[in-house]
């Protein structure tokens, strides 16, 4: 799947579709260093914003040995992706309307990350 990282209107860099992506397609796995909660909380306190909860006392820090998935930005109103946790892995999946070539990939980070 062709994905492009470039400047985002939402925040910093963003992840964009380099081709049309039909709904339901697993786009990219969120990868990075697997760390316990204590380490994740310390990194968040220091300003890290690429940490994703995986399981009890397991988190993925996409800034360390991560991939382009960490550039998918937040959109509460009209995200075009959703998150799928599957067998110890986290995937970004195209939402019901699919994603057109050139669109930025977004998902709802949740109310514990952003209140709105």
ChimeraX attribute file (.defattr): number of C-alpha atoms within 10 A of each C-alpha:
attribute: neighborCount
match mode: 1-to-1
recipient: residues
	/A:1	10
	/A:2	11
	/A:3	18
	/A:4	15
	/A:5	17
	/A:6	13
	/A:7	13
	/A:8	15
	/A:9	10
	/A:10	12
	/A:11	11
	/A:12	10
	/A:13	15
	/A:14	23
	/A:15	22
	/A:16	24
	/A:17	19
	/A:18	17
	/A:19	15
	/A:20	14
	/A:21	20
	/A:22	16
	/A:23	16
	/A:24	15
	/A:25	16
	/A:26	19
	/A:27	20
	/A:28	16
	/A:29	19
	/A:30	23
	/A:31	21
	/A:32	20
	/A:33	14
	/A:34	20
	/A:35	18
	/A:36	15
	/A:37	16
	/A:38	12
	/A:39	15
	/A:40	22
	/A:41	15
	/A:42	11
	/A:43	15
	/A:44	14
	/A:45	10
	/A:46	9
	/A:47	9
	/A:48	14
	/A:49	14
	/A:50	20
	/A:51	21
	/A:52	20
	/A:53	16
	/A:54	17
	/A:55	13
	/A:56	8
	/A:57	13
	/A:58	18
	/A:59	21
	/A:60	25
	/A:61	25
	/A:62	22
	/A:63	17
	/A:64	13
	/A:65	11
	/A:66	16
	/A:67	14
	/A:68	18
	/A:69	23
	/A:70	22
	/A:71	25
	/A:72	24
	/A:73	21
	/A:74	19
	/A:75	18
	/A:76	14
	/A:77	9
	/A:78	11
	/A:79	17
	/A:80	22
	/A:81	27
	/A:82	18
	/A:83	17
	/A:84	13
	/A:85	13
	/A:86	9
	/A:87	6
	/A:88	8
	/A:89	13
	/A:90	20
	/A:91	19
	/A:92	23
	/A:93	23
	/A:94	24
	/A:95	22
	/A:96	13
	/A:97	12
	/A:98	16
	/A:99	22
	/A:100	16
	/A:101	14
	/A:102	14
	/A:103	15
	/A:104	25
	/A:105	27
	/A:106	24
	/A:107	21
	/A:108	20
	/A:109	19
	/A:110	12
	/A:111	9
	/A:112	7
	/A:113	10
	/A:114	11
	/A:115	8
	/A:116	11
